[in-house]
């Protein structure tokens, strides 16, 4: 099947977060029909397929998520000016189509791939960190995944190799006060007013730069949401600032937590509520397979100034990067599309590299 036809089929299967069964069924059946030599496993709506593992050969994984965010696409399936439209076209059904096409080619063209290959299609990427389909997959296939020398996650990167990623924490910093009528504020303690110092510290913070292998990552900390108890004529007895911390790949999760604990102490915060804790991803430019991949195709390399599942693989001791055909600017957009030329280019690069 042509690459573009595979992508059209994927786009036509609705797979909004939490509803991945149909697209997982399609993916599993496609692999069985087009490359029956692969061993296939399934955990809920996450699919893993792999070659026979030869311990004398290095192992590469190609990884993609099957779900999309909710969205509107009035042009689904249409090709306009070299772009194919559809929800998830860039993020990241284009990447999934590339993986499926390589699976088909390796089954029908008898490609001599000098690596053990692992292919992963997982559910629930677009939601909370702890609900990802990768977690139960790792619990069941820990021994197999531990053999991976490099995982290439085909998130949209415009065919740029994006290395490492920032860790991210959301922490509710809570200030406690005493409720009172706003006409008699002396009878209470205004929790919002207590938060001034935290907001001042955050407003004056500048991005902190960290460099790895010539790539610069910027560590940032911001207030992104607030919440309070009370009303227009009530002195609030609780005020919470959500602090979003994007921290350097050089820091562990524990070290980042201590940074926020120190901030809370400095700002007079009464209580900390940990809402999301995601580790950073290792900058693995010292990985020999990755070095060869980049050099062979003179690929552009960028730091990942955000969070991706590269971090999750890093946490498991697996080197991982993002390299996908989709356009990052199209992720989660109305009338999302993918540039067909970049889709084809990504497929050609990966197929060529894996066939050498």
N, C-alpha and C positions, 0 to 999 in steps of 0.2 A: 504494500500500500504506500502511496506517495506520502511524504512528510506532511504536506499541507492538508491532505485528506484525513490523516490521523488527527491533526489539530482541530479540524472542523468537527469531527465526531466528538472529541473531548469537550469542545465549546458548547455543543448542542445538548450535553448532559448536565442538567442543573446539579451543582454540588456545593451549595452554600454551606458554610461551617455547620457541622453537626448532621449533614444530610449527604454523606459521601458513599452510601451503599451502592447506588447504581453505577457510579463512576469506578468504584473499586471492583465491582463485578466485571465491568467492561475491561478494565486493566488486567485483571487476573485471566480472563478468557483470551484476551489478545496475546498474552505471553504464552499460554498453553498451546494456542493454535499456531503461533509463529516461531516458537523456539522451545519445543517439547524437551530438549535436553537440559533445560534449566530446572533446578530444584525450587519449588515454590512453597512459601509459607504465608499464612494470613493471621493477623491478630486484629479482630474486629474489622475495621475497614482500612487497615494498613497492610500493604502487600510487600513481601520481600522475595526476590528471586536471585539465585546465584549459581555460578558454575561449580563444578567439582573443585574443591579447594586443594591446591598443590602447595604444600608448605615451602617448596623451593622457589615459588614465584611471589612477587609482591601482589598486593590486593588493592584494587581501586573500586570505590563505590560511586555510583551516580544516583543522586537523590532529588526527589521532588515531592511537593505536597499536592494533594488532590482537591483541596477545598478552596473556595473563594469567599470574599466578603459579599454581603448583599449589595446589589447595584443595579443600575438601569443601563441597558444597551439597546438603543433603537435601531442599530445597524447589524445585529448579530448575523454572522455568516457572510456578510458582504465584503468584497474586496474593492477598496477605493484608493487610488494613487499608491498602489503597492503595499497597502496595509489591510490586514484581516481583522475585522471587528468582532468582538464578543467578550462577555464577562469572563475574566480570568485569562484572556489571550496572552497578556504579558506576565501576569502574576497568578500562577505560573504554568498554565497549561501548555504554553509554547515550549517550556523546558521539559515538561512531561512527554510531549510529543517527540522531542528529540531523543529522549531515553528509549521510548517504545520503538522508534525507528531503528536505533542502534541494536536493540534486542532482536528485532526482526531480521536485520541485515546479518547479524552474527549467527542467526539460526539458519538462514537460507543461502547466504553467500559463503558459508564456511570460513568466516574471517579467522585468521590466525592471530588471536589476541594474546600477547605475551604476559598477561596479567590474569589473576583470579578476578572475576567480576561479581560485584554485588549491586543489585538494583533495588532501590527502596522508593515506594510511593506511599505517603502517609497522610492520615487524616488529622484534622483539628489543629492546623498550624496557625490559623487566623484568630485564635482565641487565647484564653489564659494560659500562662506558661505551663502549669501543672496538668493541663488537659491534653497536651500534644500526644498524637498517636505514636511518636517516637519513644515515649517513656515505656509503655507496656511492650513495645517491640524489643527494646534493649533488655528488658527484664527476661524475656523469653529467649533472645538470641545473643546474649552477652558474649558468649564464646566466639561466635561467628563474627560479630561486629568488632571484637577486639583484634581481629586479624587485619583490619583495614589499615593500609598505609597512607591513603589519601582519599578523602571524600570530597567530591565535587557536587555542590548543591546548586541546582540550576535556577536559582532566584534571578529576577531580572537585573542585569548589570550592563546591558548594551555590549555584550561580549568583552567586557573588561574583567580582569581577575581582581576581585575585591577580597582583601586579606584581613583576617582578624575581625574583631568587632568590639564595640564598647559594651560594658556590662550596664545593666539598668536596674535601679531600685526606685520604687514608689513608697514613700513613707509619709504617713499622716502625722504631722506634728501638732499636738493638741494642747491648747491653753485652756485652763479651767478658771472660771470666775464665779460670781454670785449673782443670781437673777434679781432684778429690781425694776420698778417702773422708771421709764426714762426721765420723768419729771423729778424723780428723787434718786439720782444716780449714787448719791453718797450712801444709800442703803444697800448697795450692791458692789460688785467688782466687775468691770467690763472686760470680758475675755478677749474681745477683738483688740482693744487697746493694748493688751499684754503682748500681742503678736508683732508690735511695731519693730522690735529689735531684729527678729528673724527676717522680716521683709526688707529691712535696711541692709542686713548682711548679704542677703541674696541679691539685692539690686546692685550691690557694689562688686559682686564677684565677677571676675574676668575668666574667660576660657583658659584652662591650663593645658599647655602643649606637652605631648610625650612623643618621642621619636623612636621608631623601631625599623631597622633595615632601610633607613631613608624615608620612611612613611610617617607622616605626622597625624596623630590622633588628638582631638581636643576634648578634654574633660570638662563637662558643664553641669551646673546645678541650678535648678529653677523652681519657683513656685508655679504650679500649673492649674490648681483648683483650690477653692476654699469652701468651707461649710460652717454653719453656726446653728445654735439653737436660740429661738426667740422670735421677735417680730419688730415691726417698725417703731413701736413705742415701748420696747422691752430692752433692758440692759442684758445682753447675752451672757449665759453662764458657761458657754463652751464655744470655742473657735478653733477650727482645724485647717491647717495649710497642707496641701499635698505637695511634697517636695520630690521632684523628679531628678534623680542623680544618674548621669551617664558617665561611667567611670572608666579609667584607662585599662587597656589590656594587661598592664603590668600588675594590676591589683587583684587580689582574691576577693571573693564575696565577703568574707569576714573582715578584711581590711576596709572595704567600702562601707560596711555596716558601722564600723568604729568611727569612720569619718563623719557619718550622720549623727552618731551618738555624741560626738564632740561638738558638732554644730548645735544640737539640741540643748546641750549643757550651757554653751556660750549664750544662746538666745533665751534661756530661761523657760524652755518648754517643759510642760508638766508631764506629758506622756507621749510615747512613740507608738505608732500603729504600723506594723510592717505589712504592706499591701501587695507587693510583688518584688521578688528577689531573683534576678537572672544574672548568671555569671558572664564575664567577658570572654572573648574568643582569642586564642593564641595567634600571634602573628608568625605563621609557619613558613616564612620565606626561606628557611634553611632546609626544608623538605626536598630531597633530591628529585623525587618524581615531579613535584611542582616546579622546581628550577628548570628541569628538562622541558616541561610543558610550555612554560613561559618563553624560554629561549627558542624553542623549535618554531614558534609561530609569532615571535616578536610581539607578544601580547602586552597591552597596557595594564599596569598594575596600580590599584588605588587602595587607600585605607577604607575600611567600612565604618563610617561615622554614624553608626546606628547599631541596632541589635538584630542578629539573625541566629538561626539554629547552628551556625558555625560554633557558637559558644557552647551549645549542648554537646556537640561532638568533642570539643576541647575538654570539657568537663569529664568525658569518658576516656580521655587520653588519645583521641583520634584527631590527627591533623585534618582540617577542612577549610575550604574556600568557597566563595560564591562565584559562579561563572555561568551566566545564562543569556539567552537570546532576547528576552523581553526588555522593554524600555522602563526604567525605574519611574520615570515621570508619569507613566500610564497606570501604575499600580493604584487600585481603588478609585479610579476616575470614572465618570460617566462616559459612556461610549468608548470604553477601553479598546485598544487595538495593539497589534504587534506588527512591526515592519518585516515583511516576508523575506527580504534580502538578508536581514540579520538572523532570522530563524534558520535559513539555509546555511549561512556562514557558520553558525554555531555547530550545527550538525556536521558539516564538512570538517571542521577543526577537530572535534571530538572523535569522529570516526577515523580520521587520518591518524591521530595520535594513538588511539587504542589499537590500530592495525599495524603499527610499526613494530 
